[in-house]
């Protein structure tokens, strides 16, 4: 029986996607060859790449608006550097809301001056800073929409006339918004699309070509755009699984439909955290709570072994919190069923009943 997978990443995937992906490993498109054996230049895989890129733009509502979709190597961590290489001429602005934005800042500092417009580091990133000012003289502004480790999520993106970059690794395709407010979006696949190994980059092409430095080919977005994400051999299997997941999402009704389901999951779990005296949420302000990653602790640490036993016996996986926060973290990505959240809530109620 499939476990209830609350792992923060690699993520849970739809069972229909897992089935199709497993079949493709053995025999892809009735070629009597595996997906991972065929050439990435073959007609069969080129169709996969084109479909994955087109679906990404379609689901985000960005088709025909000057954006390109890329599937690249290196994870979101590579994008920390690539963003700066391609966009940072003199100075850029960053909002620091967690470990990953902190790392992005450190990479960008290698190439120019960085203005940290606000940070929640003073309280171990348990809130989203508000009312900060984005300078008008920067090359771009960078933020992280959802913070997997700490369980915070930006719900109000400040408007700015400067180029806006967003790391959406852990909540992309999970909620509807005006994605055209961003000039560049990037996301590692392993949080809400597929297995680790590829990174989706959505970029407005007219923001490129503004820096004076020579950009190494592998780090140059324009090179990858011109080569249709095939400047070098792409991560064939992760791209294919991401395509299947995007097809699954489209067939479900798109982002607007999955958002309704995600809201129900988050409401169910946070309601229990708030009313159960044995649990306390990590995030200080409710409006900053992530709908993808709920972080919480026990109010009585002596109950930890009992709680661990209960959720393990219930078939739950991946509930341990990150070492930076401790406690527990329930990651509720798109493919996690509402029923799995109910199982966790039932366990929390059982702990309250028996403790």
Secondary structure, DSSP 4 states (H G I P E B T S, - for coil): ---EE--SSSPP--HHHHHHHHHHHH-STTSSS-TTTS-TTSHHHHHHHHHHHHHHHHHHT-TTTTEEEEEESSHHHHHHHHHHHHH-SSEEEEEE-SHHHHHHHHHHTTTSEEEEEEE-GGGTT-S---S----TTSSEEEEESEETTTTEE---PPP-SSEEEEE-TTTTTSS---GGG-SEEEEEGGGTTSSTT-EEEEEEGGG-S---SPPPGGG-HHHHHHTTT-SS---HHHHHHHHHHHHHHHHHT-HHHHHHHHHHHHHHHHHHHHH-TTEEES-SSGGGB-SSEEEEEESSGGGHHHHHHHHHHTTEE--BPPTTT-SEEEE--TTS-HHHHHHHHHHHHHHHHH-
